[in-house]
Amino acid sequence: MKKWYLFVNVVAVFFLLGASCTITKTTPPELLFETPPQMTVQNETTQPTATTKNTESTQTTQVSQEAVRCSTMDCLIQLAETCTQGDIIYIYSMPFPLSPNSGITINSKTYYKINGKNAGGTCIFVYKPLGGSMALSAEGKKEALAKGQTEKEINDQMKIMSDSLNDPNILNTITTCKGTEMNIAKYLTNTKNGSFTGSCVIVFGKKETSCTVEPNLSCITKTL
């Protein structure tokens, strides 16, 4: 359990950047649909802002002729293949990436939006962390107790780790990525499958972080 405390800042960076390590899952993460949050997102695109309009579709809600509100990641992946405007709130569960056998599960959600193409014809999409929590399985708790941790220590450390996912320094950021339609669709497919790879340059004291995210996306995370 003491090691988990040391991992908190690393996990916070993981969710801030959206892709900072490799994770392999045998099953896709849980997906739920919620109404996207009210937020201001600067669109680097020449297409007009969308307005909401109801439809009878069970898979998507038509936002306008250009934008689609998705209820599945597969829907957003299909939109990415043609860089069609659309968004989703993706809710998922996954093992703690730095200690996948510890019994810790991360439950989190992220807002994704495809903005369309910019003036240069490059596809743009954004994502924003919306918080989460961590849970410890009964087996993981039993193992921690057997190693000498008290129940209070376990609960306190799990709270610290959950709070790290809801740090305002993380929630008040938004990441903008540029790439080809194929590469954005691949990134979203990797997200659905729970596999992320990438490298980032963090410059402390600045309000943005530059990342290269597989497969060959250029991303900048900024503080709102």
TIDREN-530802 format. One record per residue (C-alpha): x, y, z; residue in three letters; residue number from 1. Coordinates in Angstrom, 2 decimals, padded with zeros to 5 digits, always signed. Layout:
<sites>
<site X="X" Y="Y" Z="Z" rest="Ala" nr="NUM"/>
...
</sites>
This chain:
<sites>
<site X="+000.00" Y="+000.00" Z="+000.00" rest="Met" nr="1"/>
<site X="+002.87" Y="+002.41" Z="+000.67" rest="Lys" nr="2"/>
<site X="+003.91" Y="+002.08" Z="-002.95" rest="Lys" nr="3"/>
<site X="+000.43" Y="+003.15" Z="-004.07" rest="Trp" nr="4"/>
<site X="+000.89" Y="+006.51" Z="-002.35" rest="Tyr" nr="5"/>
<site X="+004.10" Y="+007.09" Z="-004.29" rest="Leu" nr="6"/>
<site X="+002.26" Y="+006.36" Z="-007.56" rest="Phe" nr="7"/>
<site X="-000.40" Y="+009.06" Z="-007.06" rest="Val" nr="8"/>
<site X="+001.42" Y="+011.84" Z="-008.92" rest="Asn" nr="9"/>
<site X="+002.31" Y="+009.48" Z="-011.77" rest="Val" nr="10"/>
<site X="-001.33" Y="+008.45" Z="-012.14" rest="Val" nr="11"/>
<site X="-002.37" Y="+012.10" Z="-012.12" rest="Ala" nr="12"/>
<site X="-000.01" Y="+012.79" Z="-015.02" rest="Val" nr="13"/>
<site X="-001.40" Y="+009.72" Z="-016.81" rest="Phe" nr="14"/>
<site X="-004.93" Y="+011.11" Z="-016.75" rest="Phe" nr="15"/>
<site X="-003.80" Y="+014.65" Z="-017.48" rest="Leu" nr="16"/>
<site X="-002.10" Y="+013.55" Z="-020.70" rest="Leu" nr="17"/>
<site X="-004.50" Y="+010.78" Z="-021.60" rest="Gly" nr="18"/>
<site X="-001.66" Y="+008.62" Z="-022.93" rest="Ala" nr="19"/>
<site X="+001.57" Y="+008.24" Z="-021.04" rest="Ser" nr="20"/>
<site X="+002.07" Y="+004.51" Z="-020.69" rest="Cys" nr="21"/>
<site X="+001.03" Y="+001.18" Z="-022.16" rest="Thr" nr="22"/>
<site X="-001.96" Y="-000.70" Z="-020.76" rest="Ile" nr="23"/>
<site X="-003.26" Y="-004.04" Z="-021.96" rest="Thr" nr="24"/>
<site X="-006.79" Y="-005.23" Z="-021.19" rest="Lys" nr="25"/>
<site X="-008.45" Y="-008.50" Z="-022.08" rest="Thr" nr="26"/>
<site X="-011.92" Y="-006.96" Z="-022.12" rest="Thr" nr="27"/>
<site X="-013.08" Y="-003.53" Z="-023.32" rest="Pro" nr="28"/>
<site X="-013.85" Y="-000.95" Z="-020.62" rest="Pro" nr="29"/>
<site X="-017.39" Y="-000.27" Z="-019.49" rest="Glu" nr="30"/>
<site X="-019.12" Y="+002.39" Z="-021.58" rest="Leu" nr="31"/>
<site X="-021.98" Y="+004.61" Z="-020.47" rest="Leu" nr="32"/>
<site X="-023.44" Y="+007.70" Z="-022.12" rest="Phe" nr="33"/>
<site X="-024.10" Y="+011.00" Z="-020.43" rest="Glu" nr="34"/>
<site X="-024.95" Y="+014.47" Z="-021.63" rest="Thr" nr="35"/>
<site X="-021.64" Y="+016.22" Z="-022.44" rest="Pro" nr="36"/>
<site X="-020.62" Y="+018.86" Z="-019.91" rest="Pro" nr="37"/>
<site X="-021.21" Y="+022.54" Z="-020.44" rest="Gln" nr="38"/>
<site X="-017.78" Y="+023.85" Z="-021.30" rest="Met" nr="39"/>
<site X="-016.13" Y="+026.28" Z="-023.67" rest="Thr" nr="40"/>
<site X="-013.96" Y="+024.51" Z="-026.23" rest="Val" nr="41"/>
<site X="-012.05" Y="+026.56" Z="-028.76" rest="Gln" nr="42"/>
<site X="-012.64" Y="+024.88" Z="-032.10" rest="Asn" nr="43"/>
<site X="-009.70" Y="+024.99" Z="-034.46" rest="Glu" nr="44"/>
<site X="-011.95" Y="+024.38" Z="-037.42" rest="Thr" nr="45"/>
<site X="-013.66" Y="+026.28" Z="-040.19" rest="Thr" nr="46"/>
<site X="-016.97" Y="+024.47" Z="-039.70" rest="Gln" nr="47"/>
<site X="-019.91" Y="+026.23" Z="-037.92" rest="Pro" nr="48"/>
<site X="-020.88" Y="+025.66" Z="-034.29" rest="Thr" nr="49"/>
<site X="-023.48" Y="+022.92" Z="-033.85" rest="Ala" nr="50"/>
<site X="-026.94" Y="+023.30" Z="-032.31" rest="Thr" nr="51"/>
<site X="-028.97" Y="+020.51" Z="-030.73" rest="Thr" nr="52"/>
<site X="-031.81" Y="+018.77" Z="-032.60" rest="Lys" nr="53"/>
<site X="-033.70" Y="+015.64" Z="-031.46" rest="Asn" nr="54"/>
<site X="-033.93" Y="+012.41" Z="-033.46" rest="Thr" nr="55"/>
<site X="-035.33" Y="+008.95" Z="-032.75" rest="Glu" nr="56"/>
<site X="-031.96" Y="+007.19" Z="-033.14" rest="Ser" nr="57"/>
<site X="-030.95" Y="+004.89" Z="-030.27" rest="Thr" nr="58"/>
<site X="-027.28" Y="+005.06" Z="-031.16" rest="Gln" nr="59"/>
<site X="-026.75" Y="+008.76" Z="-031.73" rest="Thr" nr="60"/>
<site X="-028.47" Y="+012.10" Z="-031.28" rest="Thr" nr="61"/>
<site X="-028.14" Y="+014.42" Z="-034.24" rest="Gln" nr="62"/>
<site X="-026.67" Y="+017.73" Z="-033.06" rest="Val" nr="63"/>
<site X="-026.65" Y="+019.39" Z="-036.48" rest="Ser" nr="64"/>
<site X="-025.83" Y="+018.44" Z="-040.02" rest="Gln" nr="65"/>
<site X="-022.14" Y="+018.51" Z="-039.10" rest="Glu" nr="66"/>
<site X="-022.06" Y="+017.12" Z="-035.53" rest="Ala" nr="67"/>
<site X="-023.25" Y="+013.85" Z="-033.96" rest="Val" nr="68"/>
<site X="-023.63" Y="+013.03" Z="-030.28" rest="Arg" nr="69"/>
<site X="-022.45" Y="+009.44" Z="-029.88" rest="Cys" nr="70"/>
<site X="-023.48" Y="+006.84" Z="-027.33" rest="Ser" nr="71"/>
<site X="-020.75" Y="+004.34" Z="-028.25" rest="Thr" nr="72"/>
<site X="-017.04" Y="+004.66" Z="-028.92" rest="Met" nr="73"/>
<site X="-017.57" Y="+002.77" Z="-032.18" rest="Asp" nr="74"/>
<site X="-019.78" Y="+005.66" Z="-033.30" rest="Cys" nr="75"/>
<site X="-017.03" Y="+008.20" Z="-032.61" rest="Leu" nr="76"/>
<site X="-014.44" Y="+006.00" Z="-034.32" rest="Ile" nr="77"/>
<site X="-016.60" Y="+005.93" Z="-037.46" rest="Gln" nr="78"/>
<site X="-016.91" Y="+009.72" Z="-037.36" rest="Leu" nr="79"/>
<site X="-013.11" Y="+010.04" Z="-037.00" rest="Ala" nr="80"/>
<site X="-012.61" Y="+008.06" Z="-040.21" rest="Glu" nr="81"/>
<site X="-014.11" Y="+010.99" Z="-042.14" rest="Thr" nr="82"/>
<site X="-013.33" Y="+013.71" Z="-039.54" rest="Cys" nr="83"/>
<site X="-017.03" Y="+014.36" Z="-038.99" rest="Thr" nr="84"/>
<site X="-017.91" Y="+016.50" Z="-035.98" rest="Gln" nr="85"/>
<site X="-019.18" Y="+014.57" Z="-032.96" rest="Gly" nr="86"/>
<site X="-018.65" Y="+013.96" Z="-029.25" rest="Asp" nr="87"/>
<site X="-019.10" Y="+011.50" Z="-026.39" rest="Ile" nr="88"/>
<site X="-018.50" Y="+011.13" Z="-022.66" rest="Ile" nr="89"/>
<site X="-016.63" Y="+007.86" Z="-022.30" rest="Tyr" nr="90"/>
<site X="-016.94" Y="+006.12" Z="-018.91" rest="Ile" nr="91"/>
<site X="-014.65" Y="+003.17" Z="-018.25" rest="Tyr" nr="92"/>
<site X="-013.02" Y="+000.92" Z="-015.67" rest="Ser" nr="93"/>
<site X="-009.49" Y="-000.47" Z="-015.84" rest="Met" nr="94"/>
<site X="-006.82" Y="-002.01" Z="-013.56" rest="Pro" nr="95"/>
<site X="-004.40" Y="+000.40" Z="-011.90" rest="Phe" nr="96"/>
<site X="-001.76" Y="+000.68" Z="-014.70" rest="Pro" nr="97"/>
<site X="+001.33" Y="+000.76" Z="-012.47" rest="Leu" nr="98"/>
<site X="+000.23" Y="-002.24" Z="-010.41" rest="Ser" nr="99"/>
<site X="-002.37" Y="-004.21" Z="-012.38" rest="Pro" nr="100"/>
<site X="-002.35" Y="-007.18" Z="-009.97" rest="Asn" nr="101"/>
<site X="-002.91" Y="-005.12" Z="-006.81" rest="Ser" nr="102"/>
<site X="-006.69" Y="-005.36" Z="-006.95" rest="Gly" nr="103"/>
<site X="-007.08" Y="-001.60" Z="-007.55" rest="Ile" nr="104"/>
<site X="-009.53" Y="-000.52" Z="-010.24" rest="Thr" nr="105"/>
<site X="-009.67" Y="+002.96" Z="-011.73" rest="Ile" nr="106"/>
<site X="-013.14" Y="+004.21" Z="-012.66" rest="Asn" nr="107"/>
<site X="-012.99" Y="+007.34" Z="-014.75" rest="Ser" nr="108"/>
<site X="-014.58" Y="+009.32" Z="-017.55" rest="Lys" nr="109"/>
<site X="-013.32" Y="+011.54" Z="-020.34" rest="Thr" nr="110"/>
<site X="-015.04" Y="+013.88" Z="-022.77" rest="Tyr" nr="111"/>
<site X="-014.00" Y="+013.44" Z="-026.44" rest="Tyr" nr="112"/>
<site X="-014.96" Y="+015.75" Z="-029.29" rest="Lys" nr="113"/>
<site X="-014.05" Y="+015.70" Z="-032.98" rest="Ile" nr="114"/>
<site X="-013.99" Y="+019.32" Z="-034.16" rest="Asn" nr="115"/>
<site X="-013.59" Y="+018.66" Z="-037.88" rest="Gly" nr="116"/>
<site X="-010.79" Y="+019.94" Z="-040.11" rest="Lys" nr="117"/>
<site X="-008.85" Y="+023.16" Z="-039.65" rest="Asn" nr="118"/>
<site X="-008.04" Y="+025.59" Z="-042.46" rest="Ala" nr="119"/>
<site X="-005.08" Y="+023.44" Z="-043.46" rest="Gly" nr="120"/>
<site X="-007.20" Y="+020.31" Z="-043.83" rest="Gly" nr="121"/>
<site X="-005.88" Y="+018.58" Z="-040.69" rest="Thr" nr="122"/>
<site X="-008.36" Y="+016.77" Z="-038.48" rest="Cys" nr="123"/>
<site X="-008.71" Y="+018.17" Z="-034.93" rest="Ile" nr="124"/>
<site X="-010.11" Y="+016.51" Z="-031.85" rest="Phe" nr="125"/>
<site X="-010.07" Y="+017.38" Z="-028.16" rest="Val" nr="126"/>
<site X="-010.45" Y="+015.50" Z="-024.91" rest="Tyr" nr="127"/>
<site X="-010.96" Y="+016.58" Z="-021.32" rest="Lys" nr="128"/>
<site X="-010.72" Y="+014.52" Z="-018.09" rest="Pro" nr="129"/>
<site X="-013.89" Y="+014.60" Z="-016.01" rest="Leu" nr="130"/>
<site X="-012.68" Y="+012.91" Z="-012.84" rest="Gly" nr="131"/>
<site X="-012.98" Y="+009.45" Z="-011.39" rest="Gly" nr="132"/>
<site X="-012.35" Y="+007.22" Z="-008.41" rest="Ser" nr="133"/>
<site X="-010.33" Y="+004.19" Z="-007.35" rest="Met" nr="134"/>
<site X="-011.64" Y="+001.03" Z="-005.70" rest="Ala" nr="135"/>
<site X="-009.83" Y="-001.84" Z="-003.98" rest="Leu" nr="136"/>
<site X="-011.09" Y="-005.40" Z="-004.33" rest="Ser" nr="137"/>
<site X="-011.74" Y="-007.59" Z="-001.29" rest="Ala" nr="138"/>
<site X="-008.77" Y="-009.74" Z="-002.28" rest="Glu" nr="139"/>
<site X="-006.51" Y="-006.70" Z="-002.58" rest="Gly" nr="140"/>
<site X="-007.61" Y="-005.41" Z="+000.81" rest="Lys" nr="141"/>
<site X="-007.02" Y="-008.82" Z="+002.40" rest="Lys" nr="142"/>
<site X="-003.50" Y="-008.91" Z="+000.95" rest="Glu" nr="143"/>
<site X="-002.73" Y="-005.40" Z="+002.20" rest="Ala" nr="144"/>
<site X="-003.94" Y="-006.27" Z="+005.70" rest="Leu" nr="145"/>
<site X="-001.79" Y="-009.40" Z="+005.65" rest="Ala" nr="146"/>
<site X="+001.24" Y="-007.21" Z="+004.88" rest="Lys" nr="147"/>
<site X="+000.69" Y="-005.14" Z="+008.00" rest="Gly" nr="148"/>
<site X="-001.43" Y="-002.24" Z="+006.75" rest="Gln" nr="149"/>
<site X="-004.31" Y="-001.15" Z="+008.97" rest="Thr" nr="150"/>
<site X="-007.80" Y="-000.69" Z="+007.58" rest="Glu" nr="151"/>
<site X="-007.58" Y="+003.05" Z="+008.27" rest="Lys" nr="152"/>
<site X="-004.28" Y="+003.30" Z="+006.36" rest="Glu" nr="153"/>
<site X="-005.81" Y="+001.46" Z="+003.42" rest="Ile" nr="154"/>
<site X="-008.92" Y="+003.67" Z="+003.35" rest="Asn" nr="155"/>
<site X="-006.86" Y="+006.87" Z="+003.73" rest="Asp" nr="156"/>
<site X="-004.52" Y="+005.94" Z="+000.90" rest="Gln" nr="157"/>
<site X="-007.38" Y="+004.95" Z="-001.41" rest="Met" nr="158"/>
<site X="-009.00" Y="+008.32" Z="-000.73" rest="Lys" nr="159"/>
<site X="-005.75" Y="+010.12" Z="-001.57" rest="Ile" nr="160"/>
<site X="-005.52" Y="+008.21" Z="-004.85" rest="Met" nr="161"/>
<site X="-009.17" Y="+008.92" Z="-005.74" rest="Ser" nr="162"/>
<site X="-008.72" Y="+012.60" Z="-004.90" rest="Asp" nr="163"/>
<site X="-005.73" Y="+012.76" Z="-007.25" rest="Ser" nr="164"/>
<site X="-008.06" Y="+011.97" Z="-010.18" rest="Leu" nr="165"/>
<site X="-010.27" Y="+014.91" Z="-009.23" rest="Asn" nr="166"/>
<site X="-007.50" Y="+017.43" Z="-008.71" rest="Asp" nr="167"/>
<site X="-008.60" Y="+020.79" Z="-010.19" rest="Pro" nr="168"/>
<site X="-005.16" Y="+021.05" Z="-011.83" rest="Asn" nr="169"/>
<site X="-006.18" Y="+018.03" Z="-013.91" rest="Ile" nr="170"/>
<site X="-009.87" Y="+018.73" Z="-014.39" rest="Leu" nr="171"/>
<site X="-009.15" Y="+022.29" Z="-015.55" rest="Asn" nr="172"/>
<site X="-007.18" Y="+021.11" Z="-018.58" rest="Thr" nr="173"/>
<site X="-008.11" Y="+020.29" Z="-022.15" rest="Ile" nr="174"/>
<site X="-006.00" Y="+018.51" Z="-024.76" rest="Thr" nr="175"/>
<site X="-006.13" Y="+019.33" Z="-028.48" rest="Thr" nr="176"/>
<site X="-004.73" Y="+016.79" Z="-030.95" rest="Cys" nr="177"/>
<site X="-004.00" Y="+017.02" Z="-034.67" rest="Lys" nr="178"/>
<site X="-003.60" Y="+014.14" Z="-037.08" rest="Gly" nr="179"/>
<site X="-004.98" Y="+012.21" Z="-040.02" rest="Thr" nr="180"/>
<site X="-008.42" Y="+010.69" Z="-039.90" rest="Glu" nr="181"/>
<site X="-006.89" Y="+007.21" Z="-039.86" rest="Met" nr="182"/>
<site X="-004.59" Y="+007.99" Z="-036.93" rest="Asn" nr="183"/>
<site X="-007.33" Y="+009.60" Z="-034.85" rest="Ile" nr="184"/>
<site X="-009.59" Y="+006.61" Z="-035.49" rest="Ala" nr="185"/>
<site X="-006.74" Y="+004.33" Z="-034.43" rest="Lys" nr="186"/>
<site X="-006.16" Y="+006.36" Z="-031.24" rest="Tyr" nr="187"/>
<site X="-009.84" Y="+006.07" Z="-030.34" rest="Leu" nr="188"/>
<site X="-009.76" Y="+002.34" Z="-031.10" rest="Thr" nr="189"/>
<site X="-006.77" Y="+001.96" Z="-028.77" rest="Asn" nr="190"/>
<site X="-008.69" Y="+003.93" Z="-026.13" rest="Thr" nr="191"/>
<site X="-011.65" Y="+001.57" Z="-026.47" rest="Lys" nr="192"/>
<site X="-009.34" Y="-001.44" Z="-026.12" rest="Asn" nr="193"/>
<site X="-007.49" Y="+000.08" Z="-023.15" rest="Gly" nr="194"/>
<site X="-004.09" Y="+000.42" Z="-024.82" rest="Ser" nr="195"/>
<site X="-002.26" Y="+003.77" Z="-024.85" rest="Phe" nr="196"/>
<site X="+001.28" Y="+004.72" Z="-025.81" rest="Thr" nr="197"/>
<site X="+002.95" Y="+008.07" Z="-026.16" rest="Gly" nr="198"/>
<site X="+005.69" Y="+010.44" Z="-025.07" rest="Ser" nr="199"/>
<site X="+005.39" Y="+013.94" Z="-023.65" rest="Cys" nr="200"/>
<site X="+007.55" Y="+016.92" Z="-022.87" rest="Val" nr="201"/>
<site X="+006.52" Y="+018.63" Z="-019.63" rest="Ile" nr="202"/>
<site X="+007.87" Y="+022.14" Z="-019.09" rest="Val" nr="203"/>
<site X="+007.23" Y="+023.11" Z="-015.49" rest="Phe" nr="204"/>
<site X="+006.05" Y="+026.67" Z="-015.01" rest="Gly" nr="205"/>
<site X="+004.19" Y="+026.69" Z="-018.34" rest="Lys" nr="206"/>
<site X="+000.47" Y="+026.14" Z="-018.77" rest="Lys" nr="207"/>
<site X="+000.77" Y="+023.64" Z="-021.59" rest="Glu" nr="208"/>
<site X="+002.33" Y="+020.25" Z="-022.28" rest="Thr" nr="209"/>
<site X="+003.28" Y="+018.92" Z="-025.73" rest="Ser" nr="210"/>
<site X="+002.86" Y="+015.23" Z="-026.49" rest="Cys" nr="211"/>
<site X="+003.33" Y="+012.86" Z="-029.38" rest="Thr" nr="212"/>
<site X="+000.67" Y="+010.17" Z="-029.00" rest="Val" nr="213"/>
<site X="+000.61" Y="+006.95" Z="-030.98" rest="Glu" nr="214"/>
<site X="-000.16" Y="+006.62" Z="-033.76" rest="Pro" nr="215"/>
<site X="+001.63" Y="+009.86" Z="-034.67" rest="Asn" nr="216"/>
<site X="-000.73" Y="+012.46" Z="-033.20" rest="Leu" nr="217"/>
<site X="+000.51" Y="+015.86" Z="-032.07" rest="Ser" nr="218"/>
<site X="-001.24" Y="+016.94" Z="-028.87" rest="Cys" nr="219"/>
<site X="-001.06" Y="+019.99" Z="-026.60" rest="Ile" nr="220"/>
<site X="-002.59" Y="+020.00" Z="-023.11" rest="Thr" nr="221"/>
<site X="-003.50" Y="+023.45" Z="-021.80" rest="Lys" nr="222"/>
<site X="-004.82" Y="+024.78" Z="-018.52" rest="Thr" nr="223"/>
<site X="-008.18" Y="+026.47" Z="-018.94" rest="Leu" nr="224"/>
</sites>
